[in-house]
């Protein structure tokens, strides 16, 4: 049996988009899970909005394309956001559509 490498490399273009269970118009590519952390690519279609939710654990995101509105701040490519455990997202949406990397606890 071949030895498994401790480093996982993934060509995200090869991964399928799946509808998110969080909201309509939101799609996810599951990149990897390790040591209790998960990495996903998330796509909001124009007009997509997620319901109010509390972060049970820290959440990190990095905008790649489009524009995401979180906590009243419009974030475009190159913007990053870190939400501490216990914080509440009241109005997260995208008028234009967007794609971002999301890292949080699995």
BAKE-146950 format. One record per residue: residue in one letter; x, y, z of N, C-alpha, C, O, CB in turn; residue number from 1. Coordinates in nm, 3 decimals, decimal comma, always signed. Glycine has a CB too. Layout:
<pts>
 residuo    n.xx    n.yy    n.zz   ca.xx   ca.yy   ca.zz    c.xx    c.yy    c.zz    o.xx    o.yy    o.zz   cb.xx   cb.yy   cb.zz num
       a       X       Y       Z       X       Y       Z       X       Y       Z       X       Y       Z       X       Y       Z NUM
...
</pts>
This chain:
<pts>
 residuo    n.xx    n.yy    n.zz   ca.xx   ca.yy   ca.zz    c.xx    c.yy    c.zz    o.xx    o.yy    o.zz   cb.xx   cb.yy   cb.zz num
       x  +0,085  -0,117  +0,000  +0,000  +0,000  +0,000  +0,090  +0,124  +0,000  +0,183  +0,132  +0,079  -0,097  +0,000  +0,123   1
       x  +0,062  +0,223  -0,088  +0,146  +0,343  -0,093  +0,129  +0,425  +0,034  +0,022  +0,428  +0,095  +0,112  +0,428  -0,215   2
       x  +0,237  +0,490  +0,073  +0,235  +0,574  +0,193  +0,158  +0,702  +0,162  +0,176  +0,762  +0,056  +0,379  +0,606  +0,242   3
       x  +0,073  +0,744  +0,254  -0,005  +0,866  +0,238  +0,081  +0,985  +0,277  +0,145  +0,984  +0,382  -0,135  +0,860  +0,323   4
       x  +0,081  +1,088  +0,193  +0,157  +1,209  +0,221  +0,088  +1,289  +0,330  -0,035  +1,293  +0,334  +0,174  +1,294  +0,094   5
       x  +0,164  +1,353  +0,419  +0,104  +1,438  +0,523  +0,054  +1,572  +0,468  -0,008  +1,650  +0,540  +0,204  +1,463  +0,635   6
       x  +0,083  +1,600  +0,340  +0,038  +1,724  +0,277  -0,058  +1,690  +0,164  -0,025  +1,613  +0,074  +0,160  +1,806  +0,223   7
       x  -0,178  +1,748  +0,171  -0,281  +1,725  +0,069  -0,279  +1,843  -0,028  -0,289  +1,958  +0,014  -0,422  +1,708  +0,134   8
       x  -0,266  +1,814  -0,154  -0,274  +1,917  -0,258  -0,398  +1,888  -0,342  -0,422  +1,775  -0,383  -0,145  +1,919  -0,347   9
       x  -0,477  +1,992  -0,368  -0,604  +1,975  -0,438  -0,615  +2,079  -0,548  -0,590  +2,198  -0,526  -0,722  +1,987  -0,339  10
       x  -0,652  +2,034  -0,668  -0,686  +2,127  -0,775  -0,834  +2,156  -0,760  -0,918  +2,074  -0,797  -0,651  +2,069  -0,918  11
       x  -0,868  +2,273  -0,707  -1,005  +2,306  -0,674  -1,094  +2,306  -0,799  -1,215  +2,283  -0,788  -1,011  +2,442  -0,606  12
       x  -1,037  +2,331  -0,914  -1,115  +2,328  -1,038  -1,176  +2,190  -1,063  -1,277  +2,179  -1,132  -1,028  +2,369  -1,157  13
       x  -1,115  +2,085  -1,008  -1,165  +1,948  -1,027  -1,279  +1,913  -0,930  -1,343  +1,809  -0,947  -1,051  +1,850  -1,009  14
       x  -1,304  +1,996  -0,831  -1,406  +1,966  -0,731  -1,543  +2,017  -0,776  -1,551  +2,122  -0,839  -1,368  +2,028  -0,596  15
       x  -1,649  +1,944  -0,745  -1,784  +1,989  -0,784  -1,840  +2,093  -0,687  -1,810  +2,091  -0,567  -1,879  +1,869  -0,791  16
       x  -1,921  +2,183  -0,740  -1,998  +2,273  -0,655  -2,119  +2,195  -0,603  -2,180  +2,118  -0,677  -2,041  +2,403  -0,733  17
       x  -2,154  +2,216  -0,477  -2,276  +2,157  -0,421  -2,357  +2,269  -0,357  -2,300  +2,365  -0,305  -2,244  +2,043  -0,317  18
       x  -2,490  +2,258  -0,361  -2,571  +2,361  -0,295  -2,544  +2,361  -0,144  -2,533  +2,254  -0,083  -2,722  +2,338  -0,322  19
       x  -2,532  +2,477  -0,087  -2,512  +2,490  +0,058  -2,644  +2,460  +0,130  -2,751  +2,488  +0,077  -2,461  +2,632  +0,095  20
       x  -2,635  +2,406  +0,248  -2,754  +2,382  +0,330  -2,792  +2,508  +0,407  -2,895  +2,511  +0,475  -2,731  +2,266  +0,427  21
       x  -2,711  +2,613  +0,396  -2,732  +2,736  +0,473  -2,834  +2,828  +0,408  -2,919  +2,886  +0,478  -2,601  +2,809  +0,490  22
       x  -2,828  +2,844  +0,274  -2,916  +2,939  +0,207  -2,924  +2,910  +0,058  -2,831  +2,853  +0,000  -2,869  +3,082  +0,231  23
       x  -3,033  +2,950  -0,003  -3,049  +2,939  -0,149  -2,951  +3,033  -0,217  -2,924  +3,142  -0,166  -3,195  +2,970  -0,192  24
       x  -2,899  +2,992  -0,331  -2,807  +3,076  -0,406  -2,665  +3,074  -0,355  -2,581  +3,152  -0,400  -2,856  +3,215  -0,406  25
       x  -2,636  +2,984  -0,260  -2,501  +2,969  -0,205  -2,453  +2,829  -0,237  -2,523  +2,731  -0,213  -2,498  +2,997  -0,049  26
       x  -2,332  +2,820  -0,294  -2,274  +2,693  -0,335  -2,136  +2,676  -0,274  -2,067  +2,775  -0,246  -2,267  +2,683  -0,489  27
       x  -2,096  +2,552  -0,253  -1,972  +2,523  -0,180  -1,891  +2,416  -0,253  -1,947  +2,321  -0,309  -2,003  +2,478  -0,036  28
       x  -1,759  +2,432  -0,251  -1,665  +2,326  -0,289  -1,591  +2,288  -0,162  -1,522  +2,371  -0,103  -1,565  +2,372  -0,405  29
       x  -1,604  +2,163  -0,120  -1,535  +2,114  +0,000  -1,392  +2,080  -0,038  -1,368  +1,983  -0,110  -1,608  +1,990  +0,062  30
       x  -1,297  +2,158  +0,011  -1,157  +2,140  -0,027  -1,090  +2,035  +0,060  -1,033  +1,939  +0,009  -1,082  +2,272  -0,017  31
       x  -1,096  +2,053  +0,192  -1,028  +1,958  +0,281  -1,075  +1,977  +0,424  -1,123  +2,083  +0,463  -0,875  +1,974  +0,272  32
       x  -1,059  +1,869  +0,503  -1,082  +1,872  +0,647  -0,962  +1,804  +0,712  -0,923  +1,694  +0,671  -1,217  +1,802  +0,687  33
       x  -0,903  +1,869  +0,814  -0,793  +1,808  +0,887  -0,786  +1,867  +1,028  -0,809  +1,986  +1,046  -0,659  +1,829  +0,813  34
       x  -0,756  +1,785  +1,124  -0,739  +1,827  +1,263  -0,854  +1,915  +1,313  -0,833  +2,007  +1,392  -0,609  +1,902  +1,278  35
       x  -0,976  +1,886  +1,267  -1,093  +1,960  +1,313  -1,119  +2,091  +1,241  -1,213  +2,163  +1,277  -1,077  +1,988  +1,456  36
       x  -1,040  +2,125  +1,139  -1,060  +2,246  +1,060  -1,103  +2,207  +0,920  -1,063  +2,103  +0,868  -0,930  +2,332  +1,056  37
       x  -1,185  +2,291  +0,857  -1,226  +2,266  +0,719  -1,199  +2,389  +0,634  -1,204  +2,502  +0,682  -1,376  +2,228  +0,712  38
       x  -1,169  +2,364  +0,506  -1,150  +2,471  +0,409  -1,249  +2,449  +0,297  -1,263  +2,338  +0,245  -1,002  +2,475  +0,356  39
       x  -1,319  +2,557  +0,259  -1,417  +2,550  +0,153  -1,402  +2,670  +0,060  -1,355  +2,776  +0,101  -1,559  +2,542  +0,210  40
       x  -1,443  +2,651  -0,063  -1,461  +2,762  -0,156  -1,612  +2,785  -0,158  -1,689  +2,691  -0,178  -1,401  +2,732  -0,302  41
       x  -1,654  +2,910  -0,138  -1,797  +2,943  -0,130  -1,831  +3,043  -0,240  -1,758  +3,139  -0,264  -1,834  +3,000  +0,010  42
       x  -1,944  +3,017  -0,307  -1,991  +3,108  -0,413  -2,132  +3,156  -0,379  -2,223  +3,076  -0,358  -1,989  +3,037  -0,553  43
       x  -2,149  +3,288  -0,374  -2,282  +3,349  -0,360  -2,325  +3,394  -0,498  -2,249  +3,463  -0,567  -2,282  +3,469  -0,257  44
       x  -2,444  +3,358  -0,540  -2,501  +3,412  -0,662  -2,553  +3,552  -0,631  -2,579  +3,582  -0,515  -2,614  +3,319  -0,719  45
       x  -2,570  +3,638  -0,731  -2,621  +3,773  -0,705  -2,752  +3,767  -0,627  -2,844  +3,692  -0,663  -2,641  +3,850  -0,837  46
       x  -2,760  +3,846  -0,520  -2,879  +3,852  -0,437  -2,884  +3,750  -0,325  -2,976  +3,754  -0,243  -2,998  +3,834  -0,522  47
       x  -2,787  +3,658  -0,319  -2,787  +3,557  -0,212  -2,766  +3,622  -0,076  -2,692  +3,720  -0,062  -2,678  +3,450  -0,239  48
       x  -2,833  +3,565  +0,023  -2,827  +3,619  +0,160  -2,835  +3,501  +0,256  -2,914  +3,409  +0,236  -2,945  +3,722  +0,187  49
       x  -2,752  +3,502  +0,360  -2,758  +3,395  +0,460  -2,835  +3,446  +0,582  -2,830  +3,564  +0,613  -2,615  +3,347  +0,501  50
       x  -2,907  +3,356  +0,650  -2,983  +3,398  +0,767  -2,891  +3,437  +0,884  -2,773  +3,403  +0,885  -3,079  +3,287  +0,811  51
       x  -2,949  +3,508  +0,980  -2,876  +3,544  +1,101  -2,823  +3,417  +1,165  -2,894  +3,318  +1,178  -2,968  +3,623  +1,201  52
       x  -2,696  +3,422  +1,204  -2,635  +3,304  +1,268  -2,525  +3,346  +1,364  -2,465  +3,453  +1,350  -2,580  +3,207  +1,162  53
       x  -2,500  +3,260  +1,461  -2,394  +3,282  +1,560  -2,276  +3,192  +1,522  -2,295  +3,076  +1,487  -2,444  +3,252  +1,706  54
       x  -2,156  +3,247  +1,531  -2,036  +3,168  +1,508  -2,002  +3,092  +1,636  -1,962  +3,151  +1,736  -1,916  +3,258  +1,463  55
       x  -2,019  +2,962  +1,632  -1,986  +2,879  +1,748  -1,835  +2,869  +1,766  -1,785  +2,848  +1,877  -2,047  +2,739  +1,733  56
       x  -1,763  +2,883  +1,655  -1,617  +2,875  +1,654  -1,564  +2,986  +1,564  -1,642  +3,047  +1,491  -1,568  +2,733  +1,605  57
       x  -1,435  +3,015  +1,567  -1,380  +3,119  +1,478  -1,404  +3,085  +1,331  -1,414  +2,968  +1,293  -1,229  +3,136  +1,503  58
       x  -1,413  +3,190  +1,251  -1,434  +3,174  +1,107  -1,345  +3,274  +1,034  -1,340  +3,391  +1,070  -1,585  +3,194  +1,067  59
       x  -1,275  +3,226  +0,933  -1,186  +3,309  +0,852  -1,235  +3,306  +0,708  -1,268  +3,199  +0,657  -1,038  +3,261  +0,863  60
       x  -1,241  +3,422  +0,642  -1,273  +3,420  +0,500  -1,186  +3,519  +0,424  -1,139  +3,619  +0,479  -1,421  +3,452  +0,477  61
       x  -1,166  +3,488  +0,296  -1,082  +3,571  +0,209  -1,154  +3,583  +0,074  -1,178  +3,482  +0,008  -0,937  +3,511  +0,192  62
       x  -1,187  +3,706  +0,035  -1,264  +3,731  -0,088  -1,173  +3,719  -0,210  -1,067  +3,782  -0,217  -1,331  +3,870  -0,084  63
       x  -1,216  +3,637  -0,307  -1,142  +3,619  -0,431  -1,203  +3,697  -0,547  -1,131  +3,756  -0,627  -1,136  +3,472  -0,467  64
       x  -1,337  +3,697  -0,555  -1,408  +3,763  -0,666  -1,535  +3,827  -0,614  -1,594  +3,781  -0,516  -1,440  +3,661  -0,779  65
       x  -1,578  +3,933  -0,680  -1,706  +3,995  -0,648  -1,703  +4,074  -0,519  -1,598  +4,121  -0,475  -1,812  +3,892  -0,639  66
       x  -1,823  +4,088  -0,459  -1,836  +4,170  -0,339  -1,928  +4,101  -0,238  -2,036  +4,054  -0,274  -1,889  +4,311  -0,374  67
       x  -1,884  +4,097  -0,113  -1,962  +4,041  -0,003  -1,983  +4,150  +0,100  -1,890  +4,224  +0,133  -1,892  +3,916  +0,060  68
       x  -2,106  +4,161  +0,152  -2,136  +4,256  +0,259  -2,150  +4,176  +0,388  -2,231  +4,084  +0,396  -2,266  +4,339  +0,228  69
       x  -2,070  +4,213  +0,489  -2,073  +4,148  +0,620  -2,058  +4,257  +0,725  -1,967  +4,339  +0,718  -1,960  +4,039  +0,634  70
       x  -2,148  +4,258  +0,823  -2,146  +4,359  +0,931  -2,144  +4,501  +0,873  -2,078  +4,590  +0,927  -2,022  +4,337  +1,021  71
       x  -2,218  +4,522  +0,763  -2,227  +4,654  +0,702  -2,107  +4,696  +0,619  -2,108  +4,804  +0,561  -2,248  +4,754  +0,807  72
       x  -2,005  +4,613  +0,611  -1,884  +4,646  +0,535  -1,887  +4,574  +0,401  -1,911  +4,453  +0,394  -1,756  +4,606  +0,615  73
       x  -1,862  +4,649  +0,295  -1,852  +4,591  +0,161  -1,708  +4,547  +0,139  -1,616  +4,628  +0,148  -1,898  +4,692  +0,050  74
       x  -1,691  +4,419  +0,111  -1,556  +4,364  +0,092  -1,544  +4,307  -0,049  -1,632  +4,235  -0,095  -1,525  +4,254  +0,198  75
       x  -1,435  +4,342  -0,116  -1,408  +4,292  -0,249  -1,281  +4,208  -0,250  -1,228  +4,175  -0,144  -1,396  +4,407  -0,347  76
       x  -1,233  +4,175  -0,369  -1,113  +4,091  -0,380  -0,997  +4,146  -0,297  -0,966  +4,265  -0,302  -1,071  +4,079  -0,525  77
       x  -0,934  +4,055  -0,221  -0,822  +4,092  -0,138  -0,860  +4,123  +0,006  -0,772  +4,131  +0,092  -0,754  +4,210  -0,197  78
       x  -0,988  +4,140  +0,035  -1,033  +4,163  +0,171  -1,040  +4,032  +0,246  -1,070  +3,927  +0,189  -1,170  +4,234  +0,173  79
       x  -1,012  +4,037  +0,376  -1,022  +3,921  +0,464  -1,109  +3,959  +0,583  -1,118  +4,076  +0,621  -0,882  +3,871  +0,511  80
       x  -1,173  +3,857  +0,642  -1,258  +3,878  +0,758  -1,233  +3,766  +0,857  -1,219  +3,650  +0,820  -1,409  +3,884  +0,717  81
       x  -1,228  +3,802  +0,985  -1,212  +3,703  +1,092  -1,324  +3,728  +1,193  -1,337  +3,838  +1,246  -1,069  +3,711  +1,160  82
       x  -1,405  +3,624  +1,218  -1,512  +3,635  +1,317  -1,475  +3,549  +1,437  -1,444  +3,431  +1,422  -1,649  +3,591  +1,257  83
       x  -1,478  +3,608  +1,555  -1,448  +3,534  +1,676  -1,566  +3,445  +1,714  -1,679  +3,472  +1,674  -1,413  +3,630  +1,792  84
       x  -1,539  +3,341  +1,789  -1,646  +3,255  +1,842  -1,742  +3,341  +1,923  -1,699  +3,427  +2,000  -1,587  +3,140  +1,929  85
       x  -1,871  +3,317  +1,904  -1,972  +3,391  +1,978  -2,026  +3,513  +1,905  -2,129  +3,567  +1,946  -1,917  +3,433  +2,108  86
       x  -1,960  +3,558  +1,798  -2,010  +3,674  +1,725  -2,132  +3,634  +1,642  -2,150  +3,516  +1,609  -1,900  +3,733  +1,633  87
       x  -2,214  +3,732  +1,609  -2,337  +3,708  +1,533  -2,329  +3,780  +1,400  -2,297  +3,899  +1,394  -2,461  +3,755  +1,613  88
       x  -2,357  +3,707  +1,292  -2,370  +3,765  +1,158  -2,518  +3,793  +1,137  -2,599  +3,700  +1,132  -2,312  +3,670  +1,046  89
       x  -2,554  +3,922  +1,125  -2,694  +3,958  +1,110  -2,735  +3,979  +0,966  -2,851  +3,955  +0,931  -2,723  +4,082  +1,189  90
       x  -2,644  +4,023  +0,881  -2,682  +4,051  +0,742  -2,562  +4,026  +0,651  -2,486  +4,118  +0,622  -2,734  +4,197  +0,726  91
       x  -2,547  +3,904  +0,607  -2,439  +3,868  +0,515  -2,504  +3,841  +0,380  -2,590  +3,754  +0,367  -2,356  +3,743  +0,565  92
       x  -2,462  +3,918  +0,278  -2,523  +3,901  +0,146  -2,428  +3,952  +0,037  -2,325  +4,014  +0,064  -2,658  +3,976  +0,139  93
       x  -2,468  +3,924  -0,085  -2,393  +3,974  -0,201  -2,492  +4,020  -0,307  -2,573  +3,941  -0,356  -2,297  +3,864  -0,258  94
       x  -2,484  +4,146  -0,341  -2,570  +4,200  -0,447  -2,518  +4,158  -0,584  -2,597  +4,137  -0,676  -2,578  +4,354  -0,437  95
       x  -2,387  +4,147  -0,597  -2,323  +4,121  -0,727  -2,285  +3,976  -0,748  -2,258  +3,934  -0,861  -2,201  +4,206  -0,740  96
       x  -2,282  +3,898  -0,640  -2,224  +3,763  -0,644  -2,080  +3,772  -0,601  -2,016  +3,876  -0,615  -2,236  +3,699  -0,786  97
       x  -2,027  +3,662  -0,547  -1,889  +3,662  -0,502  -1,840  +3,519  -0,483  -1,918  +3,424  -0,480  -1,874  +3,741  -0,372  98
       x  -1,709  +3,506  -0,470  -1,644  +3,378  -0,438  -1,541  +3,407  -0,330  -1,464  +3,503  -0,341  -1,578  +3,312  -0,566  99
       x  -1,539  +3,323  -0,225  -1,441  +3,342  -0,120  -1,397  +3,208  -0,062  -1,466  +3,107  -0,074  -1,498  +3,430  -0,009 100
       x  -1,280  +3,211  +0,000  -1,227  +3,096  +0,073  -1,277  +3,109  +0,216  -1,269  +3,216  +0,275  -1,070  +3,088  +0,065 101
       x  -1,328  +2,999  +0,271  -1,376  +2,995  +0,409  -1,300  +2,886  +0,486  -1,288  +2,772  +0,440  -1,531  +2,968  +0,413 102
       x  -1,249  +2,923  +0,602  -1,183  +2,826  +0,691  -1,250  +2,836  +0,828  -1,256  +2,944  +0,888  -1,027  +2,853  +0,701 103
       x  -1,300  +2,724  +0,877  -1,360  +2,723  +1,010  -1,350  +2,582  +1,069  -1,298  +2,490  +1,006  -1,508  +2,769  +1,004 104
       x  -1,399  +2,568  +1,191  -1,395  +2,438  +1,257  -1,499  +2,347  +1,195  -1,612  +2,389  +1,170  -1,418  +2,451  +1,408 105
       x  -1,462  +2,226  +1,170  -1,554  +2,128  +1,109  -1,656  +2,081  +1,209  -1,742  +1,998  +1,176  -1,477  +2,008  +1,053 106
</pts>
